Amino acid sequence: MAASDHLRAAFGDAAPEHLAWQTTSPVVSDHERDLVRAAFLPLGHRVLDLGCGEGATLLNLGRSEAAVGVDLFEAKLELARRVLPGCRFVAASAEHLPFEDASFDHVLIRDVVHHLDDPGPAMREVRRVLAPGGRIDVLEPCRYNPLIAVHAITQPVERGELRSTVPFLTALVGRIAEVVAVDRLQPMPIHRLVFHPRFGSFAAGLAPVRAAVGVAEQLAERLVPRWAWAYIHVRGVVRA
């Protein structure tokens, strides 16, 4: 099976329930907004969301216009166009972006790198479409987080998360830009498991469950070492 076929089998269909989970569901949507805003704000003027899916990241960032989203799968983009009619959405591969050189001053890449067998060609395309002085922000799961490790081991399509480390991601961004910031976010996102649509999203409506998850995550913030926090954010700037 080709890599694109593998991804199509897992992600080719639109997932309105997942979009709602990320953007409107109790508890989870608040964490999602905090996560992407910590990684991607302030936004540039000409924004490209690479691997945009149904548009959850742009929606949580409050970017309802003047942004472009790219994804492999047209079914996802059809939904994105409905929820973000002021943005432009294009079906394309990250390795062959249908834009002119220096078309953007900010590229957002969330949960994409670990799905690429060789992210090099995609990064070269990102560099091509970024204008001098432009910014790239990469947000990826961290292999050392226990929840991420279990996710990667049990879900074959997510196996690439096991190579996701700070040295790997900083070297990748460093090929095309000067790395100016590295952050680690969300020590232990228990809410993603407890309130996941597949495992019991109904629990998000129960105040005692929400309170218990909140306490557990506050405790994790004190106990989990920063190198094992669940998400890695790397920011790079293309120097003129």
N, C-alpha and C positions, 0 to 999 in steps of 0.2 A: 504494500500500500504506500503510495506517495505521501510525503509529509502533508501536502495540502488536503489530500483525501482523509488522512488521519484527523486533521483539525476540523474538516467539514463534518465528519461523523459526530464529533463532540460538540461543535459550536456553530454549525452551519445554519441552524434554524433560529429565528427570533425567539427571545425568551422574555416576554412581557412580565412574567412573574418575578424574574430576577431583576429586571429594571425597577419594578415597584419595590422590591426588597431593598435595593440599594438607595432609592431616592425618596420613598414615602413611608416605609414600614417603621413602626416604633423601634427605638433603640438603635437598630442597625444603620438607618439613614443618617442619624446624627453622627455616629462614628465615621461613616463613609465621608460625609462632608468635612469633618475635621481632618481626616487623613489626606484627602486630595488637596484641600486648601493649604495644609502645612507643606505639602510637597510642591505645589504648582503655582501658588500665588507669590508675587503679583503676576498676572498674565500680561503677555505682550500684546501688541496691537494686532498682528497677523499671526493667529494661532492655528497650529496643526495638531490634532489629536490622532496619533497613530495607533491603530487598533482600537477604534472608538466603540465598537460593539453597537449597542442600542442608544448610546449617547449619555450614559449615566454620569461619566466624569464631567462633561461639559455642563450637564444639568446641575450637578452638585456644586460646580464652581460658579454658577449663576451666569454663565456665558450663553445667552440666548440668541446672539447674532454675531456676525463678523468672525466666525470661526469655521474651520474646515475639519471634517472628520473623515478618516480613511479606515476601511475595513475590508477584509476579503469577501465578506458574505453579504449579498444584496438584501437578503431577508432581514437581517439586523438593521441595515441602513434604512429600509422602508419604515421601520418603527421609529428610528432616530429622526427621520424627516417629519414624522407626525408630532413628536414631542418637542422638537426644536426646529420649527419651520423657518426661523431666521438664519440658520446655519446651513452650510453646504456639505453634503455627504457624497463621497466618491468611493466606488468599489475598485480596489487596486491592491496589489501586493506591496509590502514594505520594501521589497527589493527593486521595484520598478514604479516609482512614484510619478504620476502624470502631471507634474508641475515644473515650471521653469526654474532655473537656478535662482537662488536668493529670493524665493517667493514668500518666505516666512521669517519672522523674528523670534518665534517661540515654538518649540516642538515638545509635546507631552507624550510620554511613552509609559503606559501603565500595564503591567502584567502581560507584556508582549515578548520580551527578550527570552524568557525561559521556554517559549514555544518555538524558537528559531534554532534549528540545528547548527547553523552558522550565522550569527548575527552580524558578521562583518559587512556583507553587501547592503544590508538594511541601514547600518550606521553610515556607510559611504553615501547612500541616498539622502539620509538626514543631513549630512554635512553639505551636500550639493544644494538642497533646497533652503538651507539656513543662510540668511544674510549676514555679512560681517557684523559682529556685535550681538548676534542672535544667541538665544539660550536654548539648551536642551535640558529637560528634567526627566529622569528615569526613576520609576517607582517599581520595585520588585520585591517579592517575598524573600525572606532570609532562610537559608537552608538549616541554620542552627537552631531555629525556633522549633520546639517540640510539635506544635500544631502544624506548622508548615511541613516538617519532615514526615509526619504521618500522612498528611495530604498527598505529598509527592510519592510516597511509597505505595499508597493504596489506590491512587488514580494514575494510570499509565500516561494519560495525556498531559499530566502535570509533572512528569518525571524530571523535566528540565529545571525545576526548582532546586534540585539537589546540587546544582553547580552555582547557585546564586549566592555569592559572597561579596563582601565589600571590595577585596582586591580584584575579583573578576569584573565587577561592574565599573569600578573606577578606571581600570585599564581599558575597558570597552569605550567608555565616554572619552577617556584621554586620547584615544586615537584621532578624534575629530575636534576636540575642544579642550580648553583649559578647565580642569576640575576646580570649582571654587567652593563647593560645599558637599559634605556627606552627612546625612542624618539617619538616625534609626528611630522608627515610629511604631507605636502600639506594642507594648511589651508582651501581651498574651491576649489576642482577640477572641476570648471565650464566647463573646456575643455572637460571633459569626457561626459558631457551631450550635449553640443552644437555640438561637433564633433563626436558624437556617430553614428555608421553606421545606426542605426534604425531611428535616429531623424534628420539627416542632415549632414552627413560627407562631403557633397559637400561644406559646409560652410568653411571647413578648407582651401579651395583654394582661399578664398576671403580675401584679405589683410585687409580691414576695419573690418571684423568680427574677424580675428585673433588679430588685435590690440585692439579691444574693450574687448575681453576676457582676453588678457594680462593685461590690465589696471585694470579690475575688480578683477583679482586674486592678483595683487600687492596690491590693496586696502584691500582685504580680509586678506592679511598677516599682515597688521597693525591693523585691526579691530577685527578679530576673535580670541578669547582667545585660548591659546595653548591647553587647555584641550578639546577644541571642534574641533581641527584639524582632518582631515579626516582619517588619518592612524596612527595606533599605532605600533611601532616596539619595540620588547622586545628581548634582547640578553642574553643568558645564557651560562655558561661554566661548563662542567662536571669536577669537581676536582678529581684528582687521589686519 
